[in-house]
């Protein structure tokens, strides 16, 4: 079963700190973050990787040095201008006959992939997304009808709200919702149409999840790794 990884964007929110290397190659510990994503999958038995490249694609050749025994790595240049929907559509010839995982090169979790896959198959939907309870970065104030504060919670987790955690299980039918349109973002009309057509399931993950969007995220992930307490490290 293949694992497809989006790794073609510019990672503009990490600039200027990461002018070099590209965002997926930013180092956590002594390995690029995309290796940590790959290791998460490989440690659970999924080690056939298709990496969808674009921005500075040539620099990802160095990723070969991190490939471990038993891993298979396919680097596919999908163009510098393509959005995620178009990038995935470019890989249809590699994925058209099987269920596959899809994720991003900047998200980490202590996700049980077997459970995600089991939930996906039981749902009989085309795509299953991993839902995450977001934690607000601010204090939440609840007001009474007379305008007084009735409750205050510092950085609460929104238990009734779910966001897309970026780990998907997909059937080949997803390609019916994609095209070569360079402006097609997977997260826009494809997922919206799948949802409205009742073809999008959600696997709720209540464990650890984080993503690297800003320089302080990179610092935090490195602190976790260097402390020996990285929650996503589920391998020996």
MOTAZI-V694797 format. One record per pair of residues at least 12 apart in sequence whose C-alpha atoms are under 10 Angstrom apart, sorted by the first residue. I is the first residue (numbers start at 0). J is the second residue. Records with the same first field share a line. If there is no record, write none. Layout:
I=J  J
//
This chain:
0=44  45  46  47  48  94  97  98  99  100
1=45  46  47  48  49  71  72  93  94  97  98  99  100  101
2=37  40  41  45  46  47  48  49  50  72  94  98  99  100  101  102  167  168
3=37  47  48  49  50  51  73  87  90  94  99  100  101  102  103  104  167  168
4=33  36  37  48  49  50  51  52  74  87  100  101  102  103  104  105  166
5=23  33  49  50  51  52  53  82  83  86  87  101  102  103  104  105
6=21  22  23  24  33  50  51  52  53  54  55  56  59  74  75  76  77  83  86  102  103  104  105
7=21  22  23  50  51  52  53  54  55  56  75  76  77  78  79  80  81  82  83  86  103  104
8=21  22  23  51  52  53  54  55  56  78  79  80  81  82  83  104
9=21  22  23  53  54  55  79  80
10=22  23  54  105  211  212  213
11=212  213
12=211  212  213  214
13=25  211  212  213  214  215  216  217
14=212  213  214
15=214
16=213  214  215  217
17=213  214
19=55  58
20=55  58  59
21=54  55  56  58  59
22=54  104  105  211  212  217
23=35  36  59  103  104  105  106  211
24=58  59  61  62  104  105
25=105  211  217
26=217  220  221
27=217  218  219  220  221  222  223  224  225
28=220  221  222  223  224  225
29=221  224  225
30=62  65
31=62  65  104  105
32=104  105  106  107  211  217  220
33=50  62  103  104  105  106  107
34=62  65  66  67  104  105
35=104  105  106  107  108  231  232
36=102  103  104  105  106  107  108  231  232
37=66  70  72  102  104  107
38=66  67  70  231  232  233  234
39=107  108  109  110  111  112  231  232  233  234
40=100  110  111  112
41=67  69  70  234
42=232  233  234  235
43=110  111  112  113  233  234
44=69  70  112  113
45=69  70  71  99  100  112  113
46=66  67  68  69  70  71  72
47=69  70  71  72  73  99
48=70  71  72  73  74  100  101
49=71  72  73  74  75  90  93  94  101
50=72  73  74  75  76  77  87  90  101  102  103  104
51=73  74  75  76  77  78  83  86  87  89  90  103  104
52=74  75  76  77  78  79  81  86
53=75  76  77  78  79  80  81  82  86
54=76  77  78  79  80  81
55=76  78  79
56=74  75  76  77  78  79
57=74  76
59=74
60=74
62=74
73=93
75=89  90
76=89  90
77=89  90  181
78=181
79=181
80=181  182
81=179  180  181  182  183  184
82=179  180  181  182  183  184  185  186
83=103  177  181  182  183  184  185  186  187
84=174  176  177  178  179  180  181  182  183  184  185  186  187  188  189  190
85=177  178  179  180  181  182  183  184  185
86=177  178  179  180  181  182  183  184  185
87=101  173  174  177  178  179  183  184  185
88=173  174  175  176  177  178  179  180  181  183  185
89=174  177  178  179
90=174
91=171  173  174  177
94=169  170  171  174
95=170  171  172  173  174
96=170  171  172
97=169  170  171  172
98=116  119  120  125  126  168  169  170  171  172
99=116  126  167  168  169  170  171
100=112  115  116  126  127  166  167  168  169  170
101=126  127  128  165  166  167  168  169
102=128  164  165  166  167  168
103=164  165  166  167  210
104=165  210  211
105=165  209  210  211  212  217
106=164  165  166  208  209  210  211  212  231
107=164  165  166  207  208  209  210  211  220  229  230  231  232
108=164  166  204  206  207  208  209  210  229  230  231  232  233
109=204  205  206  207  208  209  229  230  231  232  233
110=129  166  204  205  206  207  208  231  233
111=204  206  233
112=166  167  168
114=202  204
115=127  128  129  166  167  168  201  202  203  204
116=167  168  169  202
117=168  202
118=168  200  201  202  203
119=167  168  169  170  199  200  201  202
120=168  169  170
121=200
122=198  199  200  201  202
123=170  198  199  200
124=168  169  170  172  173  193  194  196  197  198  199  200  201
125=168  169  170  171  172  173  174  193  197  198  199  200
126=167  168  169  170  171  172  173  190  193  194  197  198  199  200  201
127=166  167  168  169  170  198  199  200  201  202
128=162  163  164  165  166  167  168  169  190  199  200  201  202  203
129=161  162  163  164  165  166  167  168  200  201  202  203  204  205
130=160  161  162  163  164  165  166  167  200  201  202  203  204  205
131=156  157  158  160  161  162  163  164  165  201  202  203  204  205  206  207  208  209
132=156  157  158  159  160  161  162  163  164  203  204  205  206  208
133=154  155  156  157  158  159  160  161  162  163  164  205  208  209
134=153  154  155  156  157  158  160
135=152  153  154  155  156  157
136=153  154  155  156
137=152  153  154  155
138=151  152  153  154  155
139=151  152  153  154  155  156
140=152  153
158=205
161=201  203  204
162=201  203
163=186  201  202  203
164=202  203  204  208  209  210
165=186  208  210
166=202
167=200  201  202
168=200  201  202
169=199
172=198
173=185  189  190  193  198
174=189
175=189
176=188  189  190  191  192  193
177=189  190
206=230  231
207=229  230  231
208=230  231
209=230  231
//
